[in-house]
Amino acid sequence: MSTNSAKKIINDPLKCADDLFEGLVIAYDGKARSVGRRSIIMNDLRPDAPALLVGGGAGHEPIYHGLVGKGMADGAAVGDIFAAPPPDIVLEATQAVNRGKGVLYLYGNYAGDVMNFDIGAELAADEGITIKTVIINDDVCSAPTNMKQNRRGVAGLVPITKIAGAAAMVVDSLDELARIAQKAVDMTRTVGVSTKPGSIPATGAPTFELADDVIGLGMGIHGEKGVGLIPMCTADELAPKILDLIFADDLPLNAGDEIVFFVNSLGSTHMMELLILLRAAKPILEARGLKVHQTIVDNIVTCQEMAGVSFSITKLDAELKKLWDMPCESVGYTKL
């Protein structure tokens, strides 16, 4: 018997977030621990240092909670599937990572996350913990440049978290950590496309509808509206469409600039397609005189079995490059 719902090898569809969280803690091989209801915290934290706390909804693995690690985030507050972590979980995570120098919240620009982290910050402030917040808003297609504060946070969170995590290893003040994290956000732009929706484990129902003969250009990681639908096309045709949207934005990219270039799968898009798109993008970047300091090709920012890809560009200056080159280790991204 066939159904239209997505087949998933799970237990209780309503307990996926808790089950995957327990599996994630196991995957850290004793380097991280579970705290409170659903927070994961590194065991080995630099003493007397500002803390980096990330967080967001489950279902997008390995982000955010898979980006906890050495040279990455100190901890993560984990929400239910596609839902922001509630304030009590944010507070539990904050208490666990705080070492007396305050905590930086770093997360994507979604209404539920903003509201719950803000409440968590108020609760932490009541306990004497200093909080600063940097919101990730790298999604070029979700708002025009004059309304950047409304943009969503998407795959650019990976290089941003990596840079902020490196900073958290070396800086001594919360203000300095927040400055560098904000600089990484300011230097990062992302455009994504989708060819097939993901689904909600509790129902098996797709999160949106998309015809087989079109691509959603600029579509968000849950299927949020982008800049429009375009006919299904080849990789050589699609790569310049994605890059043109990034180049048209307000991040100055000039000949000789060094960048991190991240090609991300939204879940089910295969490495084959990512590599073919990378092949198509490389001569376009070269024609602009951009120097790719490092390429990442992986599925790190996902939405279940959603198909699609995003390109992220992070522009490096001397400070960000030094932080980028520091090693890091986590379940979701490791740099030797």
C-alpha positions, 0 to 999 in steps of 0.5 A: 500500500502506497501513501503520499506521506514521507517514510521516516525510520523513527519511533513516536512522530511526536517525540522526534526532537527528544529522540534525535537530541539523545542520539546527538549527545551520544554522537559527541562521544562524551565531549558534550553533555545534556543539560535540562530539558533539551540543551547540549553543552561542551564539557571542556569550556575555556574558564573565565571567558565569554560564552557562545550559545546558539539555538533553534528548532530541531529538524534542520540537522546538523544545525544548530545543535550539531555546531557545538564543539571545540572552536565552535559554539559552547552550547545550544538550546534546542527546540521542537521540530521546526520550532524555537526553543522555549525560554526555559530551555534557553535559560537552562543553556545560558546558565550552563555555558556562563562562566562569569563573562556573559553569554552571546546569543547567536541564532537565525532571524525567525519571530519565534526564536527572537521572542523566546531568546529575548525572554530567555535573556530577560530571565538570565539578566534577572540572575545577573548574567549579561547577555548580548544578541547577534541575529543572523540574517544572511538570506538575500531574497527574503527582504531588500537591502533597506530592510535587512533587519527582516531577512531570514537566517539560512545557510550562512549561519555555518561560516558565521558560527565557525568564525564566532566560535573561533573568536570565543576561543581567544577574546576576553570580553563579551563586547568583542565576541559580539563585535566579531560575530556581527562582522561575520554576519555583515560579511555573509550573504546567501541565496537558496533554491528549492526543487522539492519540499521537506515534510513534518515528521508528525504528519508526513505532510509536505511543508509546501507545494512546488510543481515538478517543472519549476525551481523556487528561487530564493525560497527559505529553508522551510519553503518560505517565499523567495523572489519567484519561480523559474523553469527547471534548468541545468546547473550551468544555467542556475549557478549564475542566477543564484550568484547574480542575486548575491552580487546585486546585493550591498556586500562589496565584492571586488577583484582580489577579495578572499571569500569562503564559498559554501555550497549547501544541500537542503537535505536530499540534494545529492553531492553529485548535484552540489559538485556540478553546481560548484563546477558551474560557479567557479568560473563565475567567481574567477571572472570577478577576480574573487579568490576562494580561500576555502570551499565547503560542499556539504549538507549542513543546513537542511529541512528533512528531505527537502531538495535544493541548494544554497550558495553562501559567500563570506567575505574575509578580511585579515581578522576574519581570515585568521579566525576562519583558519583556526581548527574546529571540531563538531558533529556538523562541521569540522575544520582541520 
